[in-house]
């Protein structure tokens, strides 16, 4: 893997929180915040906040933005790369 194009600020952002790493791991497949909350054993509010933050960083994408309830999120290519680097699997 080439380290030239890695967004190291994003890597640092993700590595500052174990929950962000866990969330990215769980978002490899389309997932709703409620499913994420259950899987990670955190509140729905916290899971939704993590999704908003990861979305704003360009690490995940929303597949059905028009819905207010039942939104599905999954990793972007950037998110996949950042996750790989963040869990030290080069």
N, C-alpha and C positions, 0 to 999 in steps of 0.2 A: 504494500500500500504506500502510495506516495504521500509524504507529510507536507508537501508544498501547498496543496489546495485545501487543507483541513482548516476549518474555522475554529481556531483554538479558543476564542472567546466563548463560543457556543459549548465547547467541550467543558470549559471551566464552569459555565453556568449550569450544565447538567450535573457535573460531578459534585457540585455544592449540595445536592439534595439526593439522598437515597431514593426518595419517592419519585423524583423525576426519572431516575434510571429505571426503577421498577415500572413506571408508567410507560416509558418508551418500549421496554421489553414486552409489555402487555398489548401494545398498540401495533404489533406486527401485522395483525389481522384487524379488519374493521370492528371497532368496539365502541359501545356507548359509555358515557361517564358513569352511569349506574352499574354497569358490569365491571368497570374499572374499580369503582369504590368497593364492590363486593369482593373482588379478587385481591385487592390490596388491603382490605380490612380498614378502610378509612371512610370518612363521611362523604356523602354525595357532593356536598358543598366544596370540600377539599379536592375531590376528584375533578369537579368542574373547573375549579381554579387552576389546577395543574394543566388541564387540557387547554384552557385559554392562554396560559403562559407559554406552553410548548407551541401552540398555534401561532402566537405572536412572534416567536423566534424562527418560524418556518420549519419546525421539526416534525410537525404533524399537519395533516390537512383534514378539513371537514368534507365529507362526501355528500352531505345533504343539508346545506346551510339554510335553506328556506324553512326547515322545520325548527320549531322552538323546543319541542320535546322529542327525544329519540334521535338526536344527532349521532352520527357515526364518524369516528376519527380513525385515521391510520397514519403510519409513518410516511414521511416523504423520503426521497433519496438522501437528502441532507440529514434527516433524522436517523436513517439507517447507518450512515457513515459516522455520525456523532456518537451513536450508541455503541458501535463497534470500537471506536477509540476510547470511549468512556469506561468500557468494561475490560479494557486492555487486551482485546483480541485482535491483534494486528494481522 
